Amino acid sequence: MYKRDVVAMILAGGEGRRLDILSAKRAKPAVPFGGKYRIIDFCLSNCVHSGIYCVGILTQYNPRSLHDHIRIGKPWNLDRMEGGIFLLQPYISDAATDWYRGTADAIYQNLDFLEEKRPQLVLILSGDHIYKMDYRLLLRFHLEKRADLTISVIAVPWEEAHRFGVLVADSERRVIEFEEKPKHPKSNLVNMGIYVFNLEVLKEEVEYEAQRVGTSFDFGKDVIPRMVQTRRVFAFPFEGYWKDVGTLDAYWQANMELLEDPPPLNLCDERWPIYTPVEDRPPVKLGASASVERSILGSGTIVEGTVINSVLFSGVVVKKGAVVRDSVIMSDTVIEEGAIVDRAILDKAIVVGERAIVGYGEDWTPNRKFPDMLQSGLTVVGKNTRIPPGVRIGRNCRIGPDLDYESFPADSIPSGESIEGEAS
């Protein structure tokens, strides 16, 4: 198969509400991950390693940071005359265009782009999953099965299956049943949000959906269940590491898994590197009193205190006597002397004041406003917030972005409480 026979379309416009504060000012695929990367880096790197060099990225919600990150695609070798990277935003015109109303509608509104490229196959990807995958194996499977649609699937624990689209396939791997987020799953084989369509089939299906009364314009809810009844739909089994980091718990857990020995996802594998724009930062510096155990430190990090089982992005400063444990700390955050951060996610450019504690005590009361998001003991702090010296913040707390000292009503924030910022 020639490179020009496949176009990848990355769905990167989701609002990402379950990531809450982390996606308040950025699209979910632009959320930092792993001490160096953004989430979208994984599917972009998979594309170029798989020989796919024509990539459309469908953006919508808070796209600026994503656009700034991708630019012309140079880190992924996508700044090229033949193929290349294309940022596709919704727009209003005299034609029947609008904001993307769902995944199928996003593709429908960009059919002119696909018509111009005229690929044989269209690879549709979600821009918010962490995994390494050779798409060439998926494409070959699709052609061998003479499929109209192939869905990449993975087996998950039964107790998690209800969060996904669930498939039942026969011995030939043809899909015979599909149900989106069922209460009582019939299988633990779930949809990974990775699809291969024949171009003409894709056009027919999304055009039909655009005219159908009562549609939610969604592949999982509308297009796939119908195609299972009317088309040749097959399930391609994937057995590697794959993580939907669409919740705060899943995001934190995926970062923590990078610290395992060996990690389930190896970022040091030179055979399949994950590409990302390189920051011009100084090297890591460890002071005389520094202690670092099983952690990732981004470039320009300065540690004079203690870091245990944590992921620190570039430019983080941990001062003398400070302790960071079981946490994800994003770029340019400062942990002042004597402060403690325990089981927390801190966004960019936060200052934790001297002797302050983020993640305090043994009370794991779920967050009162967002019990489904924060119930596992994680405390999350939004971008640019300054936490006053000496403040103690409990478990499952939600501290909004852009807060200053006067936003904190007391020296102690009990577990399960929230402090709201303007953008939260």
N, C-alpha and C positions, 0 to 999 in steps of 0.2 A: 504494500500500500504506500502510495506517495504521500509526502507531507501535506500537499495541497488537498488531499482527499478528506481531511479531517479538520474541522474547526471546533475549538473548545469554547464553550460559553459558561462563564463562571457567575453564578448568582451571588452577588455581594451586596445586595441592597437592603437586607433585613434589618429591622430595628433592634433586635437583640434584647428585648425587655428582660429576659431572665438573667442576663448579665448585669442588669441594673446599672449601678453607678459607673461600671467599667465601660459601658457603651452609651453613657449619657451624652458624650461629646464626640463620639467617633462611631463609625460603622463597626459591627461586630467583627468582620474579617480584618479590621485594622487594629484590633486589641493586641497589645504586646504579649509575647509568649516565649518562655524558655530562656530568658536572660538576654536575648539578642534579636529575636524574630518578631514578625507579625503573623497572625493566624493564616492569612492568605498566602504567605510564602510557601506553604506546604503544597497546595495544589498547583501553584505556578511552577515550582521546582519539579513536581511530578510531570507536568506537561512537557517541559524542555527535555527532561531525561527520557521521556517517551517519544521524542521526535515530533512533538506537536508545537508548531511555531506560529500558528494563527490563533490568537486568543482574544475573545471579547469579554470584557468585565462589565457586568450590568450593575451599576451603582444607583443608589437613591438616597438612603437615609444618612445624614451627616457625612457626606462623601469627601470632605476636604482632606482629612488626614490620610485617607486611603489613596486619593489622587496624588498627594504629596509624596507618599511612600512609593507608589508605582512609577510615576512620571512617564518616561518613554520606555520603560522596561529593560534598561541596560543590565542590571544585575542578573537578570534571567536570560540574557542574550536574545531579548525580544525587540531590540531596537534595530529592525532590519527592514529592507525594502520589500522583500517578498514575505508576506505574512505580517508578523509583528503583533503588537498589543493595541487594543482599542478600548477606550473607556466610553461606555454606552449609558448615558443618563436619559431618563424620561424627559419629554419636553411637550409643551403645549403648542399646537399649530392649527391651521385651518382644517387639517385632516382630523380623523377621529382618534386623537392621541390624548393621553392623560397620564397621571402618575401610575406606576406599576401597581396593579391591584392584586397580584399574586404571581407565583412562579411561572405559570403558563402564560399569563398576560405579558410578563416581561419578555418572554421569547416571542410572543405574537407581535409586540411592538417593535421588535428588531428583525422581523422577517426580511426587510429590505437589505439589511446587512448580510444575512445569510444568502439571499438571492444574488447579491453582488459577488460573494466568494464562491458560491456553487460547489460546496463540498459534497462528497458522497455521503458522509456520516457526520453527525453533530454529537459531540460529547458534552453533556450538560453536567456541571459540577456545582456543589455547594462550597462557598468560599470560607466556611467557618468550621472545618473539621481538621483534626491533626492526624496525619497518616503519611506513609510512603507507599506508592503504588505504581507499577508499570502498566500504564493504560493500554499498551500494545497487546497484552494478553487478553484484556477485556474486548478490544476491537476485533481481535482474531476470533474469539469465541462467538461474538455477534455475527460475523460473516459465516462461520462454519454452521451455525444454527439457522441461517437464513431468517434471522429475527427481524421483526419490525421495531421492537424495543427490547433492549437488554438492561436489566437492573442489577447493579452490583450489590451483593447481600453479604451479611456477616451474622454469625450466630452470637447471640448475647445471652447472659443469664436470664432465665425465665422471668424473674421478678422485675426485670428492666424492659421487657419486650413491649409492654403497654405504652411506652413513651414514643414508639416508632411506628412506621408502617410495617405491617407483618404480612409475610408471604407464605403460601403453601405451594410447593412445586412437586411435579411428578418425577419419575425415575430419569426422564430425559432432561430434567431441569426446566421444563416449561412451567410457567406460573399458572396455576389453576384457581387460586384464590388470592385476593389482596384486600386488606382492611387497614385503614389509617387509624392508628392509636386505639386499638380495641380494648375494652375493659377486660375481656377474657380471651387472650391470644390463643390461637390454634397452633402456633408455631413460635419458635424463638429465633427464626430466620428473619432479619429485619432489613429494611431499605436503607442503604447508606447515602442516598441522595446523589448517586452517580449513575447517569443514564447514557445509553447510546441509542440514538434514533437514526433511521434512514431519513434523509432530508425531506423527501416528498411526504413520507408518513407524518413527520413532525409538523409540516405545514398544514396538512389536512386536519390533524387533531387540534392544533391550537386555533386554527380558523373556525373550526366547528365550535370550540369552547367559547370563543369570543362572541358567538351569536346565540349561545344557549341561555335561556332564561333560568335564573336561579343559581347560576354557577358561582363558585368561590374562586375561580381562575387559578386552581391549584393542581399541580401534577398529582400529588398524593391523594387528595380528596376527590378529584374529578376525572382527570385524564387516565391515570393508570387503571383504576377499577373498570372503566369502560373498555379500555384496550385489552384487558385480560379476557373479556367476553368476546371481543370482535377481531383481535389481531394475534400475531405470533409474539408472545412476550416470554422472555427467558430470564433466568436468574443466574448470574455469574458469581460463584462462591469466592470470597476473599477471606484469607486466614491470617493475615498479618495484623499489626497493631492499628487500631482505628478508634478515635475518640471524638465524640460530639461534645465540644466544650461550650455548649449553649447555656449552662447554668454555672453559678459561682462555685458550687461544690465540684462539678466536673472539671472546671477550669483549674481550680486549686489542685485537685487530685492529679490531673495530667502533668502539671508542673512538678509535683512531688515525685511522680513516677520516673521523671528524668534523673532523679538522684539515686535510684536503685542500682544495685550492682549484681548482674548487668542490667541496664535499663531496658524496658520493653521496646522503647524507640531510641535507637542509637543515633545521636546527632553528630557523632565523630566518625561515621562511616564515610570514608573518602570515595567509595564507589557510588554513593547516592547522596551528595551533599545538598543541604537546604540553602538556597541562595537568598540573600537579602542585601539591601544597601548597606555599605560599610561606613560606620561613623568614624570621623577623624578624632579619636580620643586617645589619651595617654594610656600606658599599660596599668594593670592592677597594682596597687601598692598596699602591702601589709605592714602595719606598724609593729614596734617592739612588743606591745602588749596584745597583739592580735591573736585570736584563736578561731580557726575555721575548720568545721567538720562537715563532710559530705554535702557540699554546696556548689552552686554555680555562681561565678562572679563575672559580671559584664565588664567590658573595657572601661578604664577610668575609675573603677571602684576603689575606694580607700577604706580599709578596715583597721581600726585601732581597738575595737572591742571584740565581741564574740558573735560568731555566726554559725548556727547549727541547722543542718537539714533545711536549707532555704535557697531560693533563687533570687539573686540580686541582678538587676539590669545595670546598664552603663551609668557611671557618674554617681552611684549611690555612696553615701558617706556614713559609716558606722563609727561613732566617736568612742573615746575611752570609757570603759565601764558599761557601755551599752550592750544589750543582748538582743539578737534577732533569732527566733526559733520557729521552725515549721511555717515559714511565711514566704510570700511573693512580694518583692519590693521593686517597684518600677523606677525608671530613670530619674536621676537628679533628686531623689528623696534623701533627706538628712535625718539620721537618728542621733539626737544629741546625747551628751554624756549622761550615763546612768539610766537612760530610757530602756524600756523593754517592749519588744514587739513579739507576740506569741500567737501563732495560728491566725494569721491575718493576711489580707491582701491590701497593699497600699499602692495607689495609683501614682502618677508622676508628680514630681516637684512638691512633695509633702514635707513638712518639717514636724518631727515629733520632739517636743520640748524636753528639756532636761528632767530626768527622773519621772517622766510620764510613762504610763503603761497602756499599751493597746493589746487587749486580750487578757483581761485580769480575772482571777478567781476561778472557782469551780462551779459557779451557777451557770448552767447552759440553757436558761429559759429562751425559747424561740423568740425571734423578733416579733414584736406585737403588731406592727403594721404589715410585715412581709414574712409571715411564718413559713411559707413554702420556700422562700429564697434563703433564709438564714435560720437554720435550726441545728447545724452540726458543730457549732462552736466557733465558726469563722466570724471574724469582724472585718468589715471592708470600709476603707476610707477613700473618699473621692479626691480627684486631682486638685492640686494647688492649696490644699487645706493646711493650716498651721494649728497644731495641737499645743495648747498651753503647757508650760512646765508643771510637773506634778499632778496633772490630771490622770485619773484612772478610768479607763474605758473597758467595760466588761465584755462578755462573749455575745456572739450573735448581734452585735451592734452595727448600725448603718450610719456612717458619718459622711455627710454630703460633701460635694466639691466646693472649692472657693470660700471655705470658712476661715475666719480669723478668731483671735482669742475671745472677742466679745460674743461670739456665737455659742460658746460653751457656758451653760447656765450654772454649772456647779463644778466642783473639783472631782466629782465621781459620777460617771454615767453608768447606771446599772445595766446588767445583761438584758438583752432584748429591746433596748431603747434605740431611738433614732434621733439624729440631729439633721435637720433639713437645710440644704443649700438652695440657691436660686435655681440651679439646673437639675436638681434631684426630683 
